[in-house]
Amino acid sequence: MQIVIGNLPPEISVEDVQALLSNEIGLGEFGAITITEGGTDNALALVQLHTDSAAAADVLTAKISGFHWNGRELTSSHTHMFKED
């Protein structure tokens, strides 16, 4: 399971997202983080979660969505990764 965090500053780093998740949100464990450009003045972070629970991802994205961080109101949603058989 993955979540997407949006409306991040364009100069965001993986370390910044790790600090946000650990220190501000209180998420103890997570996997790889990928940063992509979201537009001219924001970026997106794709975060791998160590769970397959959609309910857990919903709780996390609800906590992040609307969270004020570095002068920005964050957005978040979750996505599923499906394996091909």
SEBA-316836 format. One record per residue: residue number from 1; z, y negated, x negated of N, C-alpha, C in turn; residue in one letter. Coordinates in pm, whole numbers, plus 50000, padded with zeros to 5 digits. Layout:
REM residues N
+-----+-------+-------+-------+-------+-------+-------+-------+-------+-------+---+
|   k |  n.zz |  n.yy |  n.xx | ca.zz | ca.yy | ca.xx |  c.zz |  c.yy |  c.xx | r |
+-----+-------+-------+-------+-------+-------+-------+-------+-------+-------+---+
| NUM |     Z |     Y |     X |     Z |     Y |     X |     Z |     Y |     X | A |
...
+-----+-------+-------+-------+-------+-------+-------+-------+-------+-------+---+
END
This chain:
REM residues 85
+-----+-------+-------+-------+-------+-------+-------+-------+-------+-------+---+
|   k |  n.zz |  n.yy |  n.xx | ca.zz | ca.yy | ca.xx |  c.zz |  c.yy |  c.xx | r |
+-----+-------+-------+-------+-------+-------+-------+-------+-------+-------+---+
|   1 | 50000 | 50117 | 49914 | 50000 | 50000 | 50000 | 50000 | 49877 | 49909 | M |
|   2 | 49933 | 49774 | 49955 | 49925 | 49648 | 49883 | 49953 | 49533 | 49977 | Q |
|   3 | 49999 | 49423 | 49918 | 50010 | 49298 | 49994 | 49928 | 49193 | 49922 | I |
|   4 | 49885 | 49095 | 49998 | 49814 | 48980 | 49945 | 49903 | 48858 | 49969 | V |
|   5 | 49924 | 48780 | 49864 | 50000 | 48656 | 49876 | 49901 | 48542 | 49852 | I |
|   6 | 49894 | 48450 | 49947 | 49798 | 48341 | 49939 | 49863 | 48205 | 49932 | G |
|   7 | 49779 | 48106 | 49909 | 49816 | 47965 | 49893 | 49903 | 47943 | 49770 | N |
|   8 | 49875 | 48020 | 49666 | 49943 | 48002 | 49538 | 49872 | 47894 | 49458 | L |
|   9 | 49943 | 47827 | 49366 | 49876 | 47726 | 49283 | 49768 | 47791 | 49197 | P |
|  10 | 49659 | 47720 | 49169 | 49547 | 47780 | 49095 | 49585 | 47823 | 48953 | P |
|  11 | 49688 | 47764 | 48896 | 49728 | 47798 | 48759 | 49832 | 47909 | 48753 | E |
|  12 | 49851 | 47982 | 48862 | 49954 | 48087 | 48872 | 49925 | 48199 | 48772 | I |
|  13 | 50031 | 48259 | 48721 | 50018 | 48373 | 48630 | 50084 | 48496 | 48691 | S |
|  14 | 50054 | 48611 | 48635 | 50118 | 48736 | 48680 | 50270 | 48723 | 48664 | V |
|  15 | 50315 | 48664 | 48556 | 50457 | 48646 | 48532 | 50522 | 48558 | 48640 | E |
|  16 | 50450 | 48456 | 48685 | 50500 | 48370 | 48793 | 50519 | 48449 | 48922 | D |
|  17 | 50422 | 48533 | 48954 | 50431 | 48614 | 49076 | 50544 | 48716 | 49064 | V |
|  18 | 50560 | 48775 | 48946 | 50672 | 48868 | 48923 | 50805 | 48797 | 48946 | Q |
|  19 | 50820 | 48676 | 48895 | 50943 | 48599 | 48913 | 50963 | 48564 | 49060 | A |
|  20 | 50858 | 48525 | 49129 | 50867 | 48495 | 49272 | 50919 | 48616 | 49348 | L |
|  21 | 50857 | 48731 | 49325 | 50895 | 48852 | 49399 | 51037 | 48898 | 49365 | L |
|  22 | 51071 | 48895 | 49238 | 51203 | 48943 | 49195 | 51314 | 48844 | 49226 | S |
|  23 | 51298 | 48719 | 49183 | 51405 | 48621 | 49189 | 51418 | 48550 | 49323 | N |
|  24 | 51305 | 48521 | 49387 | 51307 | 48444 | 49512 | 51308 | 48533 | 49636 | E |
|  25 | 51227 | 48638 | 49634 | 51212 | 48726 | 49750 | 51310 | 48842 | 49746 | I |
|  26 | 51349 | 48886 | 49626 | 51446 | 48994 | 49612 | 51385 | 49133 | 49612 | G |
|  27 | 51256 | 49143 | 49581 | 51189 | 49273 | 49575 | 51219 | 49336 | 49440 | L |
|  28 | 51281 | 49454 | 49442 | 51324 | 49518 | 49318 | 51212 | 49584 | 49239 | G |
|  29 | 51124 | 49656 | 49308 | 51020 | 49731 | 49238 | 50884 | 49705 | 49302 | E |
|  30 | 50785 | 49691 | 49219 | 50647 | 49675 | 49264 | 50557 | 49713 | 49149 | F |
|  31 | 50431 | 49735 | 49179 | 50335 | 49778 | 49078 | 50254 | 49662 | 49022 | G |
|  32 | 50129 | 49693 | 48994 | 50039 | 49597 | 48931 | 50014 | 49476 | 49019 | A |
|  33 | 49993 | 49363 | 48954 | 49961 | 49237 | 49022 | 49828 | 49188 | 48967 | I |
|  34 | 49737 | 49153 | 49058 | 49608 | 49097 | 49021 | 49596 | 48958 | 49082 | T |
|  35 | 49556 | 48861 | 49001 | 49539 | 48724 | 49047 | 49389 | 48697 | 49064 | I |
|  36 | 49353 | 48638 | 49177 | 49214 | 48599 | 49200 | 49211 | 48456 | 49252 | T |
|  37 | 49097 | 48392 | 49240 | 49081 | 48257 | 49293 | 49070 | 48265 | 49445 | E |
|  38 | 49145 | 48183 | 49514 | 49139 | 48180 | 49659 | 49056 | 48064 | 49711 | G |
|  39 | 49026 | 47972 | 49627 | 48951 | 47853 | 49666 | 48961 | 47750 | 49556 | G |
|  40 | 48933 | 47627 | 49589 | 48932 | 47523 | 49487 | 49072 | 47483 | 49443 | T |
|  41 | 49171 | 47498 | 49531 | 49305 | 47454 | 49493 | 49413 | 47559 | 49521 | D |
|  42 | 49373 | 47684 | 49533 | 49474 | 47788 | 49550 | 49425 | 47921 | 49493 | N |
|  43 | 49519 | 48012 | 49477 | 49488 | 48144 | 49424 | 49551 | 48248 | 49515 | A |
|  44 | 49508 | 48372 | 49499 | 49562 | 48486 | 49572 | 49619 | 48585 | 49472 | L |
|  45 | 49725 | 48654 | 49511 | 49780 | 48762 | 49429 | 49776 | 48889 | 49512 | A |
|  46 | 49723 | 48994 | 49455 | 49722 | 49126 | 49515 | 49830 | 49207 | 49445 | L |
|  47 | 49928 | 49255 | 49522 | 50045 | 49322 | 49465 | 50051 | 49466 | 49516 | V |
|  48 | 50054 | 49561 | 49425 | 50071 | 49702 | 49459 | 50218 | 49727 | 49491 | Q |
|  49 | 50244 | 49794 | 49602 | 50381 | 49828 | 49640 | 50406 | 49976 | 49612 | L |
|  50 | 50532 | 50009 | 49587 | 50571 | 50148 | 49565 | 50615 | 50212 | 49696 | H |
|  51 | 50536 | 50194 | 49801 | 50566 | 50253 | 49932 | 50436 | 50271 | 50008 | T |
|  52 | 50436 | 50367 | 50098 | 50325 | 50385 | 50190 | 50364 | 50341 | 50330 | D |
|  53 | 50480 | 50280 | 50343 | 50534 | 50241 | 50473 | 50476 | 50107 | 50518 | S |
|  54 | 50401 | 50111 | 50628 | 50348 | 49987 | 50684 | 50462 | 49900 | 50735 | A |
|  55 | 50569 | 49961 | 50786 | 50683 | 49885 | 50836 | 50750 | 49806 | 50723 | A |
|  56 | 50766 | 49869 | 50607 | 50825 | 49799 | 50493 | 50735 | 49685 | 50447 | A |
|  57 | 50605 | 49707 | 50446 | 50511 | 49602 | 50408 | 50515 | 49487 | 50508 | A |
|  58 | 50529 | 49520 | 50637 | 50539 | 49416 | 50740 | 50662 | 49328 | 50719 | D |
|  59 | 50774 | 49390 | 50687 | 50898 | 49314 | 50663 | 50879 | 49223 | 50542 | V |
|  60 | 50820 | 49274 | 50437 | 50798 | 49195 | 50316 | 50703 | 49078 | 50342 | L |
|  61 | 50591 | 49105 | 50410 | 50496 | 48997 | 50434 | 50554 | 48892 | 50529 | T |
|  62 | 50638 | 48934 | 50622 | 50705 | 48836 | 50710 | 50800 | 48747 | 50631 | A |
|  63 | 50864 | 48805 | 50530 | 50956 | 48727 | 50447 | 50880 | 48627 | 50359 | K |
|  64 | 50762 | 48666 | 50313 | 50683 | 48579 | 50225 | 50608 | 48472 | 50305 | I |
|  65 | 50551 | 48509 | 50419 | 50473 | 48414 | 50499 | 50560 | 48298 | 50543 | S |
|  66 | 50516 | 48177 | 50511 | 50593 | 48058 | 50544 | 50698 | 48021 | 50442 | G |
|  67 | 50716 | 48105 | 50339 | 50814 | 48076 | 50233 | 50765 | 47957 | 50151 | F |
|  68 | 50850 | 47858 | 50132 | 50814 | 47740 | 50053 | 50846 | 47765 | 49907 | H |
|  69 | 50744 | 47756 | 49822 | 50759 | 47784 | 49680 | 50668 | 47692 | 49602 | W |
|  70 | 50723 | 47621 | 49508 | 50647 | 47527 | 49424 | 50565 | 47429 | 49507 | N |
|  71 | 50625 | 47381 | 49615 | 50559 | 47281 | 49699 | 50451 | 47336 | 49790 | G |
|  72 | 50444 | 47467 | 49805 | 50341 | 47529 | 49887 | 50405 | 47623 | 49989 | R |
|  73 | 50340 | 47634 | 50103 | 50383 | 47730 | 50204 | 50296 | 47854 | 50187 | E |
|  74 | 50358 | 47964 | 50145 | 50284 | 48085 | 50113 | 50238 | 48158 | 50238 | L |
|  75 | 50132 | 48235 | 50223 | 50084 | 48325 | 50327 | 50088 | 48466 | 50270 | T |
|  76 | 50093 | 48565 | 50358 | 50093 | 48703 | 50311 | 50047 | 48798 | 50421 | S |
|  77 | 49984 | 48905 | 50379 | 49946 | 49013 | 50470 | 49942 | 49142 | 50388 | S |
|  78 | 49940 | 49254 | 50458 | 49931 | 49379 | 50383 | 49799 | 49449 | 50412 | H |
|  79 | 49763 | 49536 | 50321 | 49637 | 49608 | 50331 | 49662 | 49752 | 50288 | T |
|  80 | 49581 | 49842 | 50336 | 49591 | 49983 | 50300 | 49477 | 50017 | 50204 | H |
|  81 | 49508 | 50100 | 50110 | 49405 | 50154 | 50021 | 49387 | 50300 | 50060 | M |
|  82 | 49265 | 50336 | 50093 | 49238 | 50473 | 50134 | 49167 | 50548 | 50022 | F |
|  83 | 49210 | 50672 | 50000 | 49144 | 50757 | 49902 | 49027 | 50827 | 49968 | K |
|  84 | 48919 | 50838 | 49895 | 48807 | 50916 | 49945 | 48828 | 51061 | 49908 | E |
|  85 | 48799 | 51150 | 50002 | 48815 | 51293 | 49976 | 48691 | 51352 | 49916 | D |
+-----+-------+-------+-------+-------+-------+-------+-------+-------+-------+---+
END
